[in-house]
Amino acid sequence: MRAFVEAVFEGEDLPVTGADGRAATEIALAAYRSIETGTSVALLHEE
């Protein structure tokens, strides 16, 4: 949180992007889906 606030106040780039957050969420959801189904879950790689 501190890095976010400092970046905003100092006008710097954020250390973590929205795309980073989305990727982390997709990984977590895939892990849950894999646990529920007992199978592997493919992740789509986007840049």
C-alpha positions in Angstrom: 0.0 0.0 0.0 2.8 2.3 0.8 4.4 1.9 -2.6 1.1 2.7 -4.2 0.6 5.9 -2.2 4.2 7.0 -2.8 3.9 6.4 -6.5 0.7 8.4 -6.7 2.0 11.4 -4.7 5.4 11.4 -6.5 3.8 10.9 -10.0 5.8 7.7 -10.6 4.7 4.5 -12.3 2.8 2.1 -10.1 4.9 -0.9 -9.0 2.1 -3.3 -9.9 -0.3 -2.8 -12.8 -3.9 -3.7 -13.3 -2.7 -6.5 -15.6 -0.6 -7.9 -12.8 -3.6 -7.9 -10.5 -5.8 -9.6 -13.2 -3.2 -12.3 -13.8 -3.0 -13.1 -10.1 -6.8 -13.3 -9.9 -7.0 -15.6 -12.9 -4.3 -17.9 -11.3 -6.2 -18.0 -8.0 -9.5 -18.8 -9.7 -7.9 -21.5 -11.8 -6.4 -23.0 -8.7 -9.8 -23.1 -7.0 -11.4 -24.6 -10.2 -8.6 -27.3 -10.3 -9.3 -28.2 -6.6 -13.0 -28.4 -7.2 -12.7 -30.6 -10.4 -9.6 -32.5 -9.6 -8.2 -31.7 -13.0 -5.6 -29.4 -14.5 -6.8 -26.0 -15.6 -5.2 -24.2 -18.6 -4.4 -20.5 -18.3 -4.5 -18.2 -21.3 -1.3 -16.1 -21.8 -2.0 -12.6 -22.9 0.4 -9.7 -23.2 
